[in-house]
Amino acid sequence: MNTTIIKTLMKKEILDVFRDKKTVLMMLVVPVILYPLIFLGAMQLVSIISSGMETQEYNMLVYVEGDDDAFLQKLTEKSKESADDEEGAYMLSIDDERTFDSHDPYEWYLNEEVYDVYITGNIQDGKMQYEVYYLSSVTNSGYAKNIVMDIFDEFREELTEEKIAEAGLDVHEILEPVSYEANDIASSEQSLGSIMGSILPFMLVISLLMGTMYPAIDTTAGERERGTLETILTLPVTSRQLIISKFLTVAVIGIISAFLNILSMGGIAVYMYKIMELQTDAQAFDMAMFLPAILVCILAIFAFSLFISAITMCTTSFAKSYKEANNYITPLMLVVMFIGYIGFIPNIELTHTMAMIPVANICLLIKNMLVFKIDYAAIGVVLISNVAYAALAILFLSKIYDSEAILFGDAKGGMQLFERRSNLKKGGVPAVSDVWFVVALTIMLVLYAGTMLQLKFGLAGVFGTQLILLIVPLLVVLYTKKDICLTYGFKKTKAKSYIGALFMSVGMFFINIIISTGLIYLFPSSAENVNMTFDSIMSGGFLSVFLVIAVAPAICEEMLFRGMIFHSMKNKYRIPVAIAIVATLFGVYHMSLVKFIPTGLLGLVLCCVVYITGSIFPAMLMHFINNGLSVLISYYPEQMEKILPMFYKDTLGALDVVIMLVIGLVFFGLGYIVLRRKK
């Protein structure tokens, strides 16, 4: 590969990026100037507010039944002590309700903020019982309550000591029969690392994302909007050289932005440490101990910069304008921020599995290094996985730039849901972008509304969840004027399609039983959760359960996954890719480790049946048979055990597995042969 061309292109891209004032603003002004100003300004504001709260006057209304004025005298004494304090402190304005000429209830005084707290006391079982009324929604009232409670603690301690002394006993021996002390053996470096390990990874991830976001938009959608991409492609350069130069440009700018953020945050930390050192006897830190962590953090920044640069470029490459690219980048930002919060969650370790998860692996690695937990294998996995993910994203980018759609693509594949309905043309299937929006919206509604429905209405709530899967996509199809029959695959098919689907569904049921048994052994806790959910649903009558579990999913889930999603994906991607996407989504939708593989495999077969037959109805039949058999096995165990005894065994032997596998493959094979036969 000609590195000279890449260097020239990269120089051109960097110059273009730095000509954009917004990029320079985000890289220099925000981290170097704005962050310190915000941080120090916030600290100063908090200090001013805290100081004001400590020196403010608080109004209290006190009513004590009887002649016991001991606590009232204590309040007056504390108020005088506070007023005589040379450094200044709070003031207490105390009114005794017995001398207060008013018939308004105390609630009115608190709500109108005439008084901050109302204290009442009466004799119960021979001792004084006090109650403090306040408004937690009012800052002064809450602060005044805290002052009163502190005075109560001091008052109670004084009375206790007096009672013990009157009894002729040793106060310290009675109140402190046990002496104990907690000793923290963590070094000052470990304590500092623990604090920084929660904050620094998240700040680094966000700063890298912000640093790469605007250059990625400018080098992809921005160049496409300006119309300069066509000119570059007329030059004697390959698409791979173009992609690498753009990618390196975005990665370098992201790294520069990240280091500027680190320097800015480091400057704030040093400033705060020096202030604490001058005001208190703070223990000095040995910064040399953090040198390994700093070196690994630098490597992690480089690796993550490669990954996040490639991902942002992949996201923005589909946009046709700067504005559209900003809309596309927002979901990515939310996802990265959500995963980045993992550093704040305690007791999550950097295992070799977690080291493979993007964003989370970087956060946990930096967190571990700052508390001096060094796992060289995990470090290697994190760094290599980020570079590998970046390489895959670059390959994907090169595929995009090999396509003419990046230059001459029209609005065909764009989101049509938010366009004016009068501008939309009738016919066809929904665009892929519309389908992804429907998938995200539907899953969100199922998670929130579906969960609430199921908790409140039980089996009826499950049916309501199925209706969400049916209604939301259907409304989108109707609004965008798409062909319902073409979108959902409503097409007549031959009788042999249903016969083949019948055989294949029985075969898949046997095969999935074997797979599920193995997964239950590997993930017992997930299997237990699935069983609990299944048992709660099966508490209704047979007919209602059969309709909700077998009939409703066969219609609603098939219309969404094998209907709208599959036909949209098939229209844009190659058939194997479309089938894989739908199968994965179908497995993810069921939200269980134990159910992911069986449902994903079933979804794959159902997609193949729809593709072979051209109709969704055989897939509906297969889905109905699969779920219906589960209901029959649960409701009629005695009758079904005579037909399928191996389904009711606690553990499957090797012979049982072989028999079930042979039965499953035979039925599946027969069904496939019937589907593929021309007659």
MARPAKE-406418 format. One record per residue (C-alpha): x, y, z. Coordinates in steps of 0.1 Angstrom, whole numbers, padded with zeros to 4 digits, always signed. Layout:
XYZ/...
END
This chain:
+0000+0000+0000/+0013+0034-0010/+0019+0052+0023/+0028+0085+0005/-0008+0087-0008/-0022+0080+0026/+0000+0107+0042/-0011+0132+0016/-0048+0124+0020/-0044+0124+0058/-0028+0159+0057/-0057+0171+0035/-0083+0157+0059/-0066+0172+0090/-0065+0206+0074/-0101+0203+0064/-0111+0194+0100/-0091+0222+0116/-0107+0247+0093/-0140+0239+0110/-0142+0262+0140/-0166+0239+0158/-0140+0211+0159/-0114+0234+0173/-0139+0247+0198/-0147+0212+0210/-0110+0202+0211/-0094+0232+0228/-0119+0256+0244/-0142+0231+0261/-0116+0208+0278/-0088+0234+0284/-0109+0264+0294/-0146+0255+0300/-0141+0223+0321/-0119+0241+0348/-0143+0271+0348/-0173+0248+0353/-0156+0228+0380/-0142+0257+0400/-0173+0277+0395/-0195+0249+0408/-0172+0244+0438/-0174+0281+0445/-0212+0282+0442/-0215+0251+0465/-0192+0268+0490/-0212+0301+0489/-0245+0282+0494/-0231+0260+0522/-0217+0291+0539/-0251+0309+0536/-0269+0279+0550/-0246+0278+0580/-0250+0315+0588/-0288+0319+0581/-0315+0325+0607/-0340+0297+0612/-0375+0302+0627/-0388+0276+0651/-0422+0271+0667/-0421+0250+0699/-0451+0237+0719/-0444+0216+0750/-0472+0203+0772/-0467+0205+0809/-0440+0225+0827/-0409+0207+0812/-0390+0234+0794/-0357+0216+0795/-0354+0212+0757/-0367+0247+0751/-0339+0260+0774/-0314+0239+0755/-0325+0254+0722/-0322+0289+0736/-0288+0280+0750/-0276+0267+0716/-0290+0298+0698/-0270+0320+0722/-0238+0300+0717/-0242+0302+0680/-0248+0339+0681/-0217+0345+0702/-0195+0324+0679/-0168+0347+0664/-0167+0328+0631/-0204+0332+0626/-0230+0304+0626/-0267+0299+0623/-0293+0319+0642/-0324+0303+0659/-0355+0324+0663/-0377+0305+0688/-0414+0311+0695/-0432+0293+0723/-0468+0284+0711/-0481+0287+0746/-0475+0325+0743/-0483+0326+0706/-0517+0342+0699/-0529+0324+0667/-0554+0297+0659/-0538+0287+0625/-0526+0250+0623/-0488+0244+0622/-0491+0230+0587/-0501+0264+0574/-0470+0280+0590/-0447+0254+0575/-0462+0256+0540/-0462+0294+0540/-0425+0292+0553/-0434+0314+0583/-0416+0288+0604/-0390+0263+0593/-0398+0236+0619/-0425+0229+0644/-0415+0210+0676/-0441+0195+0699/-0436+0176+0731/-0458+0158+0756/-0455+0133+0785/-0459+0096+0775/-0453+0067+0799/-0436+0091+0823/-0411+0106+0799/-0411+0134+0774/-0418+0125+0738/-0409+0150+0711/-0418+0152+0675/-0403+0175+0648/-0424+0186+0618/-0407+0200+0587/-0410+0202+0549/-0384+0181+0531/-0393+0200+0499/-0380+0233+0514/-0342+0236+0518/-0343+0258+0549/-0368+0236+0566/-0347+0205+0559/-0315+0221+0572/-0333+0234+0603/-0345+0199+0610/-0309+0187+0609/-0299+0214+0634/-0327+0204+0657/-0319+0167+0655/-0282+0174+0663/-0293+0194+0694/-0316+0165+0704/-0287+0141+0702/-0266+0164+0724/-0295+0169+0748/-0302+0132+0751/-0265+0125+0758/-0264+0151+0785/-0295+0137+0802/-0282+0102+0800/-0249+0112+0817/-0268+0130+0844/-0290+0100+0852/-0260+0077+0853/-0241+0101+0876/-0271+0104+0899/-0271+0066+0902/-0235+0067+0914/-0222+0048+0884/-0192+0055+0861/-0205+0072+0830/-0178+0060+0806/-0180+0024+0819/-0218+0023+0813/-0219+0042+0779/-0187+0028+0765/-0184-0009+0777/-0165-0018+0745/-0138+0001+0727/-0133-0004+0690/-0115+0012+0662/-0114+0007+0624/-0080+0009+0607/-0078+0014+0570/-0046-0003+0557/-0051+0011+0522/-0023+0035+0512/-0031+0070+0501/-0023+0060+0465/-0049+0032+0467/-0075+0055+0481/-0069+0081+0454/-0069+0054+0427/-0102+0040+0440/-0118+0075+0436/-0102+0082+0402/-0110+0047+0390/-0147+0055+0391/-0145+0090+0375/-0116+0089+0351/-0126+0060+0328/-0160+0075+0322/-0145+0110+0315/-0120+0094+0291/-0146+0075+0272/-0168+0105+0268/-0140+0128+0259/-0128+0104+0232/-0163+0101+0218/-0167+0139+0218/-0133+0143+0202/-0140+0118+0174/-0176+0127+0168/-0172+0160+0149/-0142+0150+0128/-0160+0118+0119/-0191+0138+0108/-0170+0162+0089/-0149+0136+0070/-0180+0116+0060/-0213+0133+0059/-0198+0168+0058/-0177+0160+0027/-0206+0143+0011/-0228+0173+0017/-0201+0197+0003/-0199+0175-0028/-0161+0171-0025/-0161+0133-0022/-0167+0128-0059/-0137+0149-0067/-0114+0129-0044/-0126+0096-0059/-0116+0108-0094/-0080+0109-0082/-0058+0078-0086/-0065+0066-0051/-0082+0035-0039/-0112+0034-0016/-0091+0016+0011/-0064+0044+0010/-0092+0070+0013/-0108+0051+0043/-0075+0046+0061/-0066+0083+0058/-0100+0094+0071/-0098+0069+0099/-0063+0079+0110/-0073+0115+0109/-0103+0110+0132/-0083+0087+0155/-0054+0112+0159/-0078+0141+0166/-0096+0119+0191/-0064+0111+0209/-0054+0148+0210/-0087+0157+0224/-0085+0130+0250/-0050+0140+0262/-0062+0177+0264/-0090+0165+0286/-0066+0145+0307/-0043+0174+0312/-0073+0196+0321/-0086+0172+0346/-0051+0165+0359/-0046+0202+0364/-0079+0205+0384/-0068+0175+0405/-0034+0190+0413/-0050+0223+0421/-0075+0206+0445/-0047+0186+0461/-0025+0217+0467/-0055+0235+0483/-0062+0205+0506/-0025+0203+0514/-0024+0239+0525/-0056+0237+0545/-0051+0203+0561/-0024+0178+0569/-0031+0158+0538/-0008+0128+0532/+0015+0132+0502/+0011+0108+0472/+0038+0090+0455/+0030+0096+0418/+0057+0072+0407/+0034+0043+0418/+0009+0054+0392/+0034+0052+0363/+0023+0016+0352/-0013+0027+0353/-0006+0058+0333/+0013+0038+0306/-0015+0013+0303/-0041+0041+0302/-0022+0056+0273/-0022+0023+0255/-0059+0019+0263/-0066+0054+0249/-0049+0045+0217/-0068+0013+0213/-0101+0027+0222/-0095+0057+0200/-0091+0033+0170/-0123+0015+0180/-0145+0046+0187/-0132+0064+0156/-0142+0034+0133/-0176+0031+0150/-0185+0068+0147/-0174+0068+0110/-0195+0037+0103/-0225+0055+0119/-0220+0089+0101/-0212+0074+0067/-0249+0066+0061/-0259+0103+0066/-0263+0125+0036/-0259+0158+0056/-0243+0172+0087/-0276+0175+0104/-0286+0139+0097/-0252+0127+0109/-0258+0144+0143/-0292+0126+0145/-0275+0093+0138/-0247+0099+0164/-0270+0106+0193/-0281+0070+0199/-0244+0059+0198/-0236+0086+0223/-0263+0074+0247/-0252+0037+0244/-0215+0046+0251/-0225+0067+0281/-0248+0040+0294/-0220+0013+0292/-0194+0038+0305/-0213+0040+0338/-0201+0005+0346/-0171+0020+0363/-0194+0034+0390/-0209+0000+0397/-0191-0018+0426/-0181-0055+0425/-0179-0058+0387/-0146-0074+0379/-0126-0074+0346/-0130-0111+0337/-0118-0125+0304/-0155-0123+0292/-0159-0087+0302/-0126-0079+0285/-0143-0087+0252/-0172-0062+0257/-0164-0028+0240/-0164+0004+0262/-0169-0017+0294/-0135-0034+0290/-0117+0000+0288/-0135+0014+0318/-0128-0017+0339/-0092-0020+0328/-0084+0016+0338/-0103+0012+0370/-0083-0019+0379/-0049-0003+0370/-0056+0027+0392/-0061+0004+0422/-0030-0016+0413/-0049-0048+0401/-0027-0060+0372/-0039-0089+0350/-0016-0091+0320/-0039-0115+0302/-0069-0092+0306/-0049-0062+0295/-0039-0081+0263/-0075-0092+0256/-0088-0056+0261/-0062-0040+0238/-0064-0067+0211/-0102-0068+0211/-0105-0031+0206/-0080-0031+0177/-0098-0061+0162/-0132-0044+0164/-0117-0013+0148/-0103-0035+0120/-0137-0051+0114/-0153-0016+0113/-0127-0004+0088/-0135-0034+0066/-0171-0025+0068/-0163+0011+0059/-0143+0000+0029/-0174-0020+0017/-0195+0011+0021/-0171+0032+0000/-0169+0006-0026/-0206+0011-0031/-0220+0038-0053/-0247+0044-0028/-0223+0065-0007/-0222+0090-0035/-0254+0087-0054/-0278+0072-0028/-0312+0088-0026/-0338+0088+0001/-0349+0053-0007/-0332+0037+0022/-0337+0067+0045/-0362+0069+0073/-0396+0077+0059/-0416+0076+0092/-0409+0112+0100/-0415+0126+0066/-0448+0142+0055/-0472+0115+0045/-0483+0133+0014/-0448+0130+0001/-0446+0093+0004/-0452+0069-0024/-0475+0039-0021/-0462+0003-0023/-0430-0016-0015/-0418-0026+0019/-0406-0004+0048/-0370+0010+0047/-0344-0006+0069/-0340+0025+0090/-0378+0025+0097/-0376-0011+0107/-0347-0005+0131/-0367+0023+0147/-0397+0000+0150/-0375-0027+0166/-0361-0003+0191/-0395+0012+0199/-0412-0022+0202/-0386-0036+0225/-0387-0005+0247/-0425-0008+0250/-0423-0045+0257/-0397-0039+0285/-0417-0011+0302/-0454-0013+0292/-0453-0051+0287/-0438-0057+0321/-0463-0035+0338/-0492-0052+0320/-0479-0087+0329/-0474-0077+0365/-0509-0062+0369/-0530-0084+0346/-0511-0117+0344/-0521-0137+0314/-0541-0109+0299/-0510-0087+0302/-0491-0113+0281/-0517-0110+0255/-0514-0072+0257/-0477-0075+0251/-0483-0095+0220/-0507-0068+0207/-0478-0043+0211/-0458-0065+0186/-0487-0064+0162/-0500-0029+0164/-0468-0007+0165/-0454-0022+0132/-0488-0022+0116/-0493+0015+0123/-0459+0023+0108/-0467+0003+0077/-0500+0021+0073/-0485+0055+0078/-0457+0050+0053/-0482+0036+0027/-0464+0003+0023/-0480-0028+0007/-0493-0049+0036/-0493-0082+0016/-0458-0076+0004/-0445-0064+0038/-0460-0093+0058/-0458-0121+0032/-0495-0126+0030/-0495-0149+0000/-0513-0181-0009/-0492-0212-0010/-0496-0249-0018/-0507-0275+0006/-0473-0292+0006/-0459-0261+0023/-0481-0267+0053/-0473-0304+0053/-0435-0296+0052/-0439-0270+0079/-0457-0295+0101/-0429-0320+0098/-0402-0294+0103/-0419-0280+0134/-0420-0314+0151/-0384-0320+0142/-0373-0286+0155/-0392-0292+0188/-0372-0324+0194/-0339-0307+0185/-0346-0277+0207/-0355-0299+0236/-0319-0313+0235/-0303-0279+0231/-0324-0265+0260/-0315-0293+0283/-0278-0286+0278/-0283-0249+0283/-0303-0255+0315/-0273-0274+0328/-0249-0245+0319/-0271-0217+0331/-0293-0230+0360/-0302-0195+0374/-0315-0183+0340/-0334-0215+0336/-0350-0210+0370/-0362-0175+0361/-0377-0189+0328/-0395-0216+0347/-0409-0192+0373/-0422-0169+0345/-0437-0199+0326/-0454-0213+0357/-0470-0179+0365/-0484-0177+0330/-0497-0213+0331/-0519-0206+0361/-0549-0198+0339/-0573-0221+0322/-0562-0243+0293/-0581-0225+0265/-0570-0190+0275/-0534-0201+0280/-0535-0219+0246/-0548-0188+0229/-0522-0165+0245/-0492-0188+0243/-0498-0206+0210/-0521-0186+0188/-0512-0150+0197/-0474-0154+0192/-0479-0174+0160/-0496-0143+0146/-0481-0113+0163/-0445-0124+0165/-0444-0138+0130/-0459-0107+0115/-0432-0086+0131/-0401-0108+0127/-0408-0130+0096/-0431-0104+0081/-0420-0068+0084/-0384-0072+0095/-0374-0101+0072/-0389-0087+0041/-0373-0053+0047/-0339-0069+0054/-0343-0092+0024/-0349-0062+0002/-0316-0046+0012/-0292-0074+0022/-0283-0108+0009/-0306-0136+0020/-0281-0152+0045/-0274-0119+0061/-0311-0110+0064/-0319-0144+0079/-0291-0141+0104/-0302-0106+0115/-0338-0117+0120/-0328-0149+0139/-0306-0129+0162/-0333-0103+0169/-0358-0131+0176/-0334-0147+0201/-0326-0114+0218/-0363-0105+0221/-0369-0135+0244/-0343-0120+0268/-0329-0152+0283/-0296-0170+0280/-0314-0203+0281/-0339-0193+0254/-0315-0173+0231/-0301-0202+0211/-0333-0224+0208/-0354-0194+0198/-0327-0180+0175/-0324-0214+0158/-0362-0216+0155/-0363-0181+0140/-0336-0190+0115/-0356-0220+0103/-0388-0200+0102/-0371-0174+0080/-0359-0201+0056/-0395-0215+0054/-0408-0180+0045/-0381-0176+0019/-0387-0210+0003/-0425-0208+0003/-0428-0170-0003/-0456-0170+0024/-0457-0163+0061/-0485-0187+0068/-0464-0219+0070/-0441-0202+0095/-0472-0192+0115/-0482-0229+0116/-0447-0239+0127/-0447-0213+0155/-0482-0224+0166/-0472-0261+0168/-0440-0254+0187/-0458-0233+0214/-0489-0255+0214/-0468-0286+0222/-0453-0268+0252/-0488-0260+0265/-0501-0295+0260/-0470-0310+0278/-0476-0287+0307/-0514-0292+0310/-0518-0329+0302/-0487-0346+0316/-0502-0380+0321/-0516-0383+0285/-0485-0368+0269/-0461-0389+0290/-0475-0420+0273/-0467-0405+0239/-0434-0388+0247/-0420-0403+0279/-0385-0389+0275/-0398-0353+0279/-0407-0360+0316/-0374-0374+0327/-0354-0354+0352/-0322-0361+0333/-0317-0373+0297/-0295-0403+0292/-0272-0407+0261/-0297-0431+0245/-0326-0406+0250/-0305-0379+0234/-0297-0401+0204/-0333-0412+0200/-0346-0376+0202/-0319-0363+0179/-0327-0390+0153/-0365-0383+0155/-0359-0346+0152/-0335-0349+0122/-0358-0373+0104/-0389-0351+0108/-0369-0320+0099/-0354-0337+0069/-0388-0350+0057/-0403-0315+0060/-0374-0299+0041/-0378-0325+0013/-0415-0318+0011/-0409-0280+0009/-0383-0283-0018/-0403-0307-0040/-0418-0291-0071/-0448-0314-0070/
END
